[in-house]
Amino acid sequence: TGTNFGSSVVTARVRVGQTYSAVTNWVSATSVAAQIPQGSGINLDVSVEIYGQASTLVGAFEYSPPAVTSAVPWNSPLDGGLTVTLTGAGFGTSIGGITASFGPGGSRACGTTIWTSDTTIVCSALPAGSGQPDVT
């Protein structure tokens, strides 16, 4: 919300961080609605541009990081090769940018990572070397 967004339907551009929204809708002289673009980060600026004039709210938005709540199966033989289903939240709306890893600090990437939904991704566990893998 804000002020001076116009008195009739106008073309507005909304930017979160450095990425413009693909879909914006003028609602009223004090409100513009926008589809949030895919991204990451915290303390991102939000800008609204109408007729070439922009206003920015500094540090107004943050993306929630992904959160893993379970891994099935939760262990793997040292030679890897198992398919592991990770469930949680915030995995996004498409395959773009999704990676998963195992081990301390995410030291071993999955062989392949398949996005299924915002709450599920599937990956193949690579050989561990030693020890039980931790999901990160």
N, C-alpha and C positions, 0 to 999 in steps of 0.2 A: 504494500500500500504506500501511497505518497500523495503528491499534489501535482496539478498541472499536466495531467495525462491526456488532456484534450476534452472537448465537449461532444464528440461524436466518435464513431468507430475510426480508429487510426491504426497505422502499422507501427507496431512497437517491436524493438529488439531488446532481448534480455540476455545478459551475459553473466555466467557464474564462473569466477576465476577468469580464465582466458578463453572459455568455450561459450559460444552463443547457443541459445536454445533453438531447436528446430521448429518448435511450435509455440506461438504466443497468441494470446487473445486479449484485446482491449475489453475491459469490463465496465469501467466508468472513469470519470475524471480523476478518481483517487485510487483506482485498482487496475492492475494488469496481471493476468494469469499466464504462467509459462510452464512448459514441460521441462523438468530439470534434465540437463544433458548428462551423459555418462561421464564419470570423472572420479577423482579422489582428492583428498586434502582437507585441511581445516583452516579456519579463519580466512575464507575466500571472500573477495569482494563480490557484490551483486550490483550490476548496473542496468539501468533502463534507459533506452535511447528512443526518443520520439522526435521526428522531423529534424534529425541531425543534432539534437541537444541531448546530453546525457547527464544522469545523476547517479552517483555511486554510494552505496552503503558499505563502508569498509568493514571487513572481517565478519560479515553477516551470515555466512553459511559454512557448513561442514558436512562432508560425506561420512556416513557410518562405516567403519572398517568391517570386513567380513569376520564372522565368528564361527569357528568349528565347535560343534557340540558333541559329535560322535564320529567314530571311525569303525566300520565293520568290514572285514574282521579287524580287530585291534592289534593283532600281531601277525608276523610273517616269517617264513623261514629265511635264513640269512641269504639264500640265493635269490630272493625276491620272486617276481613273476605273478604275484597275486593281484587281483583287481580289488581295490579298496573303495568303498562308498563312503564319502564324507558328507555329513549332514550338518546343517547350521542355518545361518542367515546372512544375507548381504552378499551373495555370490554374483549378483548382477542380473542383467536382463538378456545377455547373450554370451557367446563363447569368447568374445574379444577380451583379451587381457587376463584371462584366468590361468593361474598356475598353482600348483600344489607341490609341497615337498615334505620330506620326512627327516627325522634325525634332529640332533641338537642344533637349534638355530636355523632349521630348514636347510641343513647342509647337503641333503640328497634330493634332487628334483624327481618328480614322478616321471616315468617313461613316457606316458601320454596322460593328458588331462582332458576329460570330456565334461563340458558343462551340460547339466540336465535341467536345472531350474535355479531360481534364486536361493533355494534351500538344499540343493543336492549337486555334488560333482563326483565324478568317478575317475580314479587314476590307477595306473599300474605301478606297483612297487618295484623299484630297481634293486639289484643286490645291495645288501646293507654293509658288507665288510665285517662288522661284528656288532653285537649288542641288539637290543630290541628297539625298533624305530619309534620315535615320538612324532605325532602329527603336529605340524605347525602351519 
